[in-house]
Every structure is written in structure tokens, then in C-alpha cells.
Amino acid sequence: MSIRSILRKLVLVVLMSGCAVTAEAQVNDSYEHAMNSGWKQLQRRNFEHALYDFKEARDVHASEGQQAAEAQLGIGECYLNWIRYDHSQEKYVMDALTSERAIAAFRAVSAKDKATPEQGTRALLGLGKCYLALGKTSQVKSVLTKALQVKEASVKTRAQVSELLTSLEQDASAHTRLPVPDLIAAYAGVYPESASNDSGKPFFTQDALGGTLSRDHQSRAMYYEGRYRRTYIAYLDHHFMARVTYYDHDKKVWARRPEVVDQCQDSNGFKDGHNSPNIFISRDGTIHLFYGTHGGVLKYARSEDPESIKSFQIGMRIGRKITYPYLCQRSNGELLMFYRRSGPRGGYYHGHLALRRSSDNGTTWSDIHVLLQVEGSAKLAHNAVLYNPKRKRIQVMPMVKSASGWNSYFFEYDPDTGHIFTINGTDLGTITTEKALEEAGGRLLGGNLDNICLGDDGLVYMVGRDKDNRKYFGNWDGTSFTSQYPEKGILSGDYLSPIVLPNGEIRVYGLRDHAGSGLALNLWTTRDKGKTWSDVKVQLDASKIGHPLKFINLVMGYNGTGPILLASEPVGSLPSTWQRTRENHYDNSGRRDRRLYALDGDGKLLRRVSPFKTY
């Protein structure tokens, strides 16, 4: 054979190989495109389109094995999510044909030899959800127990399996008290409303657990502007799950459904209100959640994509003996988490104020640094931690419980030096005590602070009571403190919460009794830094919503539009035969199905348009 012939054959082989590689790449691209489109359509609840995409990916583009298994999982999730609300029965229903198709899809994955352990576990989880919808409890437990035995599955998938199994074991009566599809909906991605359609009702959710907006767990809501202008909200639902939702300022609608993030029970399985989720959004748009502990190991989750609530990385843990975490972020991007570090005998004995720091957006955290040592117990409440970009320091308002009750203090923390400074400039070093803080003027006017806020001018504004229990409103510019005493009746009430609007107007919201109907939301305003105040304005009372209110949570970073605050329905009455224990304190009918409300700056209730709003 001549050299020329050999060269021709080599060139032909190379060309054919290149064509084969190109063809394979095109198939893979088509598969990825079909799968991505399927998941997107599923999130939008366009089931017909999603099914078409997943089936195209499986039958046309997928190779045997893992690709086909992934497409089959998408088909199963389509049928599983195909749950509709039946108004005649006042519950969600899943018809027999749909459930059979879902079961067949998940069984096809579990039977594939080339499916990964993760895919097999997801298929078993899907089967468990299907059996739950059909009321086949024994089969649910069987497949979920089998799924837990797959050690190679991801932490997130195993956590979902464990949570669903735990919810069944801890609440055997769930199928008699709740329509079964309501329970499955929490795990299948469908928002579980109660029996009645909530379209146009004044609340934005009605599945919250009573106490989820407690003032001791800020923040619950935070505004962020990036690709979107949204206010993100975290709360604890009646399944004791952390949920996240948002209000879109431009579209003027709520997210189609609040997303389930993770179980909020602590490591011992206790349901404790202290486990409620805190939310914080870092400057890159990452959504951070801190939850699941009362004096134990803190659970931590963060969004996998900026500004998205669709998927969270869970399973992360921070420190130990943690309660009341409060977050702030410095100009250089560093995250600082202030919290109460429980003492050796529990939270109310030597419960110091401590700090941990992260320079990599929450991936790793520093060791503990104790800031304030106390004989009793320290905690943070309201807007207790504020980063002041003008001074590049952090304003901190701790509360300390002693024999005389709760006392509140104010100090400034310098993150560059680690030193603590009082309002009169005294340097207390890197660690201080309650006694030293009080002697150096840390207890303003000898009384207690109700709350603080920060203005764009760098001033810290404060609402409090002096040593004679007189109400005052003050401000601090970094060197001098000025206080004003409003007329009697002004700034009277509970949960007083100040905020500075973008136009410079200062508002203070509070709850107090209105016409004997219970706690109503009241508003006072000032345009001269507290020298004069408007008459009280009732923003929301029982006549509008049918019941009084409990708790106020202001939106961090409020920009002048959308939600400015959240308020909640009070805890309901408990059964006369019910007895409180640590295990069941937050698992009773009185705390279930509480409504949460959001108001804008004009006092308008921001309603949900529809249980399944799409756009």
C-alpha cells in the first residue's frame, strides 16, 4: 500500500471520528435542553409541557442509564405534582390514574441497574409520596425505610426522606386531621393551603405556626435589589418546616408558593419555637437561613442560586450552644453572626453574648469569640445588630436578664480591632461584663431600650424608657446622645419598632389595644427627629381582619415600596385536656394555621392574588 493511500485512510478516520463526536455532543445538548425546559415548566405548573419535554429527553435524546433515569424521575415528579384543589370536597385530590402513572415512573427508575444510588433514593422517595397520597401508610414506611438504607444518596435527599418518615411516626393521626394530599403537598412542591380558597384574602399565608414572628428572632424579612426587586420572608409552618417566600415589587405579586427548605426540629427531635428561621441576604444575592436550635448546634442553609428560593443547600451546621442568631455584613463582604452562647447550666445561667465571623460567604465560620459575659442570660431582640457603613462599626443592643428582670444596653463594636465602645466613647477592650458596661454608660438614661434603627445619615435612633419609666426617643451621632420626651400617649404600646424612610421621615410602629378589640397596629411619625409627633394612626385592627394582632417584624432594607412590616395572628385557644411538654409545646391546634399579614408604607394589606399564581 502506498504512503498516499495510508494518509488518505488516516484523514478519513479522523474526519469520521470528528463527526461522531460532534453528533454525540449535539445529542447531549438536546438532552440537557429538554431536561432544563421540563424542570422549568414543572416549576410553573405547566404539566403538559413538562411531560412532553421529559418524555422527549427520555425517548429521543437520552442514552441508557443515568440520563434515562433522570428523565424518568422528571416524569414521575410531573404526575406527583399533578394535584388539584377540589372545591366541592374542600381538599386537594390526586386521581387514581395520575397516581398509577407516577408510581410506574418511579418504579421504572428503581428497577434500572444503571441508575445512581441518588436517583434510586429519589425514586423511592417519590413512591413514598405516592403511597401517602393514596393512604397506604404501611407501604410509605416500607419504601422510605428502604430509602434511608442507601448511604450513597445526597444529604439533601436523605434529609427529605427522614423528614417525611418522621412526620408520619410523630403524627399518626395526620391522615384523620389533615387531608392526605395536604401533607404530601408540602414535600411534592405544592403549597398546602387550608380547606378554603384564599384568593383575595388579606393575609399572604395561613399555614404559619403561632409565634413564628417572635421579636427575638430577627430578621424575618429583608429587601434585596439585584436582577429583581423583592422582599424575601422566612417563617415556620405548621409542619415545623422552614419556608421562604417573596413579594415581587415590580410585578406586585407574591411568589406562587412558599418553598419548603428544611425541618426545624433540633438534633433531639424537639419542636421548639426558638428554632424558627432567620433570613439574611448577602450582597451577592445569596439567601441565608439560620434555624433549628435552642442552645444547640445551629442549622444553616443557603440558596444554590442568587435571588432564588427554588433550591437550598442544606445539612450545614455551625458551632454549638447557639440561640438567637443575628446577622450583618460589613462593606468588605464579611458576615458576622452575633448570638447567645448558652452557659454550662442552660440558657439562663452564664448565657454570654458571642460572635462568629465568615469571610467566605458562610462556607466556613470562625471559632467563638465571647463579647459580653453575664451572670444571668444575654440575648438579642428586635433590630439588635446594625452595621453602620458611615462609621464602619456595628451597633449592638443586647438584653440581659438579672434578678431585677430584663435590662437592655447599647454598645458599638469595631470589627477591625475587635474592641467594644460605649456611647460615651469608653473603650472596654475585646471582652466586657454587664457591670463594666453599666458603669461606662451602656444603659441609656438608667433605663431600658425598646428598639433601635439606623438612618442613611449614620445616626442611630432609639426608643426607650428612662430610669423613671418615662418614654423617650433619642438619637446618637457617634459622639453625643440627644433625647426627646414625647407627650403622654405618644409611643405607647408593645413591640415599638422605629424605621427611617428613604425620604427622611421617621416612623414608629407599635401594638396597643384599640376600642377594646385587642391589640391593633398603631403608627406615629416625626419629621424633626422626635421633637414633634403626629397623632396616632391605627393601621390595622380586628375590624379589618377579624382578630387582634401579635408581634411586629420590620423589613430590613425597606426601599419605600412593597412590604414595610409583617404582623401575625395570635395563638389560638388550646384544648382543655391538652398538657404542655417540651416535645409537644409547638405541636398543638392552638398554634397551627396562623395567618401572617404584610403591610406597605401606606398601610395597605398586600394580599395573595391566588393560591397558585403563575407569571
Secondary structure, DSSP 8 states (H G I E B T S, - for coil): --HHHHHHHHHHHHHHHHHHHHHHHHHHHHHHHHHHHHHHHHHTT-HHHHHHHHHHIIIII--TTHHHHHHHHHHHHHHHH--EEETTTTEEE--HHHHHHHHHHHHHHHT-TTS-HHHHHHHHHHHHHHHHHTT-HHHHHHHHHHHHT-TTS-HHHHHHHHHHHHHHHH-TTHHHHS-HHHHHHHHHT-----SS--TT-S-SEEEE-TTTT-TTS--SEEEEESSSEEEEEEEEBTTSEEEEEEEETTTTEE-SS-EEEEE---TT----GGG--EEEE-TTS-EEEEES-SSEEEEEEEESSTT--S-EEEEEEEEEEEEEEEEEE-TTS-EEEEEEE-BTTBTTSSBEEEEEEESSTTSS----EEEEE-SSEEEEEEEEEEEETTTTEEEEEEEEEETTEEEE--EEEETTTTEEE-TT--B--S-EEHHHHHHTT-SGGGSEEEEEEE-TTS-EEEEEE-TT--EEEEEE-SS-EEEE---TTTT-SEEEEEEE-TTS-EEEEEEEE-TTS-EEEEEEEESSTTSS----EEEE-HHHHSS--EEEEE-BT--SSSEEEEEE-------TT----TTTTTSSTTTSSEEEEEEETTS-B---S-TT---
